[in-house]
Amino acid sequence: MNQPIPKKNAIFFVILLGIVSLFGDMTYEGARSINGQYLAILGATGTIVGIVAGLGELLGYSFRLVSGYVSDRTGKYWLVTFVGYFLNLFAVPLLALAGNWPLAASLMVLERFGKAIRTPARDAMLSYATKETGRGWGFGLHEAMDQTGAIIGPLIVSCILYYKGTFQTSYAVLFIPAICAMTVLAVSWMLYPRPQDLEIEIPDMKKEGFTKKYWLYILAISCIAAGYVDFPLIAFNFQKVAVISEVWVPIFFSISMASAGLAALICGRLYDKVGFSVLIYVTAISSLFVPLVFLDGFYLPLAGLILWGIGIGTQESIMRAVVANMVQMDKRGTAYGILNIWFGIFWFLGSALIGFLYDVSLISLIIFSLGMQLAAIPILFAVKKE
């Protein structure tokens, strides 16, 4: 049996992948901060924006099951991660060349597809390291670095727009952090060619297949996915009703990403110390973003986006840590893939319906979105009791 790598090396591995995610998020979150407005300018409707956002997540999340399964079966976590990051990152600068909404929408979907390929493999590698660092803290640290990039990227875009740059220029500039991400990824691979060695599994913790607890957890997360409003539709609303100027929209997005990163660190540590209850309480609190982001004014939509970011930070940290604690090592890529395919299906269905409701009745949108998220809470309590 291999000896576990020292804790300091495990932390360094998490930090390296965190730097990759930092540059990666600078690239695609910088793009996402203006994707909704860009589609609106190119002539898309609210329904189209909702479908594009949801379709990207559906195709992306659906393929994660295949990606996760291939990663587990072949053990080629690095190869899968490299291919995914390549598509994920370099689809963004190509948006500078899009002259119509169908082409722009296709590239946005390709970006999500690339993320789908690399996410289960990367999360499996992270899960090996977080055995030593603490699941919640390890995933929380990675998410905090991830969200740091998600703050910087939109701010860069905001500066470009402030100084009279175009959306096309913004997308082109994001080629730089994309190159940086791929470079650090290559360094990580050279230093840690076998990330599986970061964890030694205790034999009596192994279980065949996936438990009832795991499937209940999938159901709860699917409810949250169906009710979560994607940022492009929120930005689309800002553009349509002129509540917030286009320069401020990326800044708002950066603030929400800052709240996501902080929530990931705090909630991750609390998860290690307190347990599963943290996820239940944060789900209830973050769901309150829904009515706020569609209100008039400046500060209430901002408060809503801070809550929205807290929910995102929790989804990207604690939700992943829970899976690592439920599933044995050699099935984690598949487990993350299953989680993501159901998350993606319900995200797509929810996003499409939310986009339709936006064009028909804003009150109905709020009732549906809030109701679906709150429906997850009793299911999460059932997971806790299992």
N, C-alpha and C positions, 0 to 999 in steps of 0.2 A: 504493500500500500504506500502511495506517495505521501511524503510529509507535507503538511500545510505550509504555505508561504507565510512569513511573518506578517503581523497585522499592519506594520508600516508599509510593506509592499502592497498589501491589498488596498490600503487607503490611496497609495500613489496610483494604482490602476484605476480606481474610481475617479480620481482627479484627472487623469489623462483622458478617459472617456468623457468626463465632464467638460474638458476643454474642447474636445471634438464637438460636443453638443452645443457649447457656447458659440463657436463659429458657425455651426450648422443652423442654430436658431437665429443668429444674426442674419443669415441668408434668407431662410424661408419665412421666418416670422416678420422680418422686415417687409417681405413681399406681401404676406397675408394682411399686414396693416393697411394696405392700399388696394388689395384685390377687389374688395366690394365696390369701392369708388371707381376703380378702373373698369370693371364690368358695367357699371352704371353709365359711365362716360361713353363706352363703346356701344350702348344701346340696349343692354339687358334689362329685364323686368325683375321685380322682387321675387316672383316665382322661379325665374331662371337662376337667380343668385342662390336661392335656397336649394334648388336641385343640383346646381354645380357643386356647392359646398357639401351637400349630402352625398352626391355621387362619388366625389373624390374620396370621402371617408369610407363609403361602402366598398368601392373597388380596392382601396388601400387596405382597409381592415380585413376584408375577405381574404386577400392573398396572404395575410399573415399566418393563417393556419397552414398553408402550403410551405411558406418560408420557415416557420417554426418546426414543422415536421421534418423538412429536409435538413435543417440544422442539427436536430437531434439524431437523425439516422446516419448522417455523414460525418458529423463532428466538425464540419468546415464552417465554424461560426464566423471566422474572419472573412472568408471569401464572400459569404452571403452579405455580411455587413458592408464590405467594400462596394459590391454591386449596387446595393440599396442606396448608400450615400451618394454614389455617382449620379444616379438618376434623380434622387431627391434634391440635390444641390444645383446641378447644372441645368435643370429645367427652368430655374428662376431667371437667370440672365437672358434666356431666350424669350422671355415675356416682353423684353424691350423691342422685339421684332414683330410682335403680334399687332395686326391692324384691325382686327375685328373680334367680337366677343366669342364666337365659336373656337377660333384658334387659341385665344387667351385661356378659355375654359379648358381646352384640351391639355395645355401645358400645366395648368393648375392641378388637373387630375393626375397627370404624369408625376408631378412633384409628390403628391400624396401616395402614389403607387410606389415610388422609390422609398419613401419612408416606411411603407408596409413591408417591403422586402427586408430591410435591415433591422427593424425594431425587435422582433422576437429573439433574433440571434444576439443582438447587443444586450437585451434585458437578461437573457440567460447568462451571458458572461458577467454582467453586473451582479447577478444573484449569487454567483460563486464567491465574489469578493465580499459581498455584504454579509456573508456568514461570519466573517471576522470583525467587521466594523459595526454590526447591528443592522438588521434589515431596514428599519425605518430611517435611521441616520444615514446609512449608505445611499439608499435611493433618494433620500431628502437632499443630501449634499449634491448628488448628481443633478437633481432637478433644480436646485438653487443655481448651479452653474449654467444649466440649460436656460433658465429664465433670465440670467444675466445677459446672455446673448439675445434673448427675446426682448429685452429692454433696449439694448444698444442698437439693434437693427432698425426698429421703427424710429428711433431718435435720429439715426443717420438719414432715413428717408424723409423725416420731418424737416431736417435742416436743408436737404436738397430742394424740397418743395418751397420752403421759406425763402430761399435765395433764387426763386423763380425757375428752378429746374423742373423737368417734366417727369411724368410717371416712367417713361421709357428710360430716362437717365438714372432714375432710382433703381430700376431693375438691373441695369448694366453695372452699376457700382457694386452691387451685391455679389458679383463674380469674385471679388477679392476675398471676402471671408470664406467663400466656398473652397477656394484653393487652400487657404489656411487649414480648414477642417480636414481635408484629405491628407495634408502633410502630417498633421498630428496623429491621424488615424494610422498612417504608415509607421510612424515611430512607435505607437502603442503595440502594433502587431510585432514589430521587431523585438521589443522588450518583453512581451508576454505572448509568445507563440501558442502556449497551451493554458488558456485561462481556467480550464477545468481543474487544474492543480491548485487553484486558490481555495478549494473546499474539499474536505473529506466528509462524506456522508455517513451518518450513524446507521448501521444496518437495520436496527429495529424500528427506524422511522419510515422505512420503505413500505409503500402500499401499492397494490396492483390497481391500475386504472385510476379513475377520478371519483372522489367521494360525493355523497349527497351534499355535504357542506360546500364543496367546490361548485356544484351546479346551482345551488341556492344563491351563492355569491354571484355567479354569472347572471342570474335573473335580476338581482338587485342592480348590478352595474348596467344592465341593458335598459332598465327603467330610467336610470339617470341619463344615459346616452340619448334616449328618445326625447327627453324633455330639455336637453341643454341647447340653448340658442347659440349658433356659431357666430363668431365675430364678424365675418363678412356681411351678415344680415344686419347686425347692429350698426356697422359702419355704413351700410346702404341706407338705413333709416336716418342716420346723421346727415348723409348727403342729400336725401330726398326732402327732408323737412327743414334743412338748414339750421338745425339746433346748434351744431358745433362746426366751426370752419374746418376746411380740409387739412390745414396745417396742424390743428389741435388733435385730430383723430389719431394719428400715429403716437402722439404724446400720451393720450388717454390709454392707448393700447400698451405702451411702455409701462405706465403706472400699474395697469392690471397685471402685467407680467412680473413687476416688482413684488406685488402682493402675492403672486403665485410662488415665487422663489422663497419669500419669507415664510409663507405658510408651509411649504414643503419641508423646510428645515425644522420649524417649530413642531409641526404635526408629526413629522418623522421621528423626532426625539420622543415626543409624547407617546407615539405608538409603541416604541421599544420599552417605555416605562409603564404605561397604563394599559395598553392593549387595544383591542378591536373597537372599543367604545368610541375612540377618537373619530373614527371614520363616520360613525352614525351622527355624532353631534355636528361635525363639520358639514356633512351633507345637508342637514336641516338648516344651518345658518347660511350656507352659500346659495341655497335655492331662492333666497329672498332677492337675488339680483334681478329677477325677471321683470317685475313691474318698474323697477327703478330705471333700467337702461332705456325704456321707451317713454319716459316722462320728459316734459319740456324743461328747459333750464340748463345749467352748467354743472352744478354740484351734485344733484341727485343722480344723473346718469353716470357721473364720475364715481360716486359711492357704489352704484350698481356694478360698475366694471371692476371695482376693487373686490367686491364679493364674488363676482364672476371669476376673477383671477385666483381667489382662495380655493374655489372649487376645482379649477384646472390644476393648481399645484397639488391638491390632495389626490386627484385622479392619477397624476403622473408620478406620485411617490408612494403613498400608503397603499393604493390599489395594487401596485406592482409588488410591494413588499409582502402583502397578504398572500399572493400566489406563491411566492418563494417559500413561505412557511407552510403551505398546504401540500405542495407537490414535490416528489423526489427529483433528484438532480437530472436524471436521464430523460425526464418527461417535461422539463420546464419550458423548453422551446415550443413544444406542442401545446402545453397549458396556456402559455401566453398567446399562442396563435388562436386557440379556441376562444379565449377571453376577448381577443380583438375582433374576431369575425362576428361574434354576437354584438359586441359594442358597435361595430361598424354598420351592421344591418339595421340596428335600431336607431343609430345616429342618422343614417340616410332616410329611413322612414319618417323619423321625427323632424328632420330638417326640411324635407319636402313638404310635409304637412304644415310645419311652422311657416315656411315661405308662402304657402297658399293662404294660410290664415292671416298673414300680414297684409296681403292684398284684399282680404275680405273683411276681417274683423280683428282689431288689435286686442280687444278684451278677450276674445276666444283664444287667441294666441297665448296670452298671459295665463289664463285658466289651465290650458292644456300643459304648457311648459312647467308651471309650478306644480300642478297635480301629479305629473309623471315623476318628478324628482321626489316629492313627498311620499309617493307610493313605494319607493325603494326602502324607506326607513323601517317599516315592520318586517320586511324581508331580511334586512341587515340584522335586526334583533334575533330573527330565527337562525341566521348564520352563527351569531354569537353563542346561542344556546346549544348548537350541535357539538 
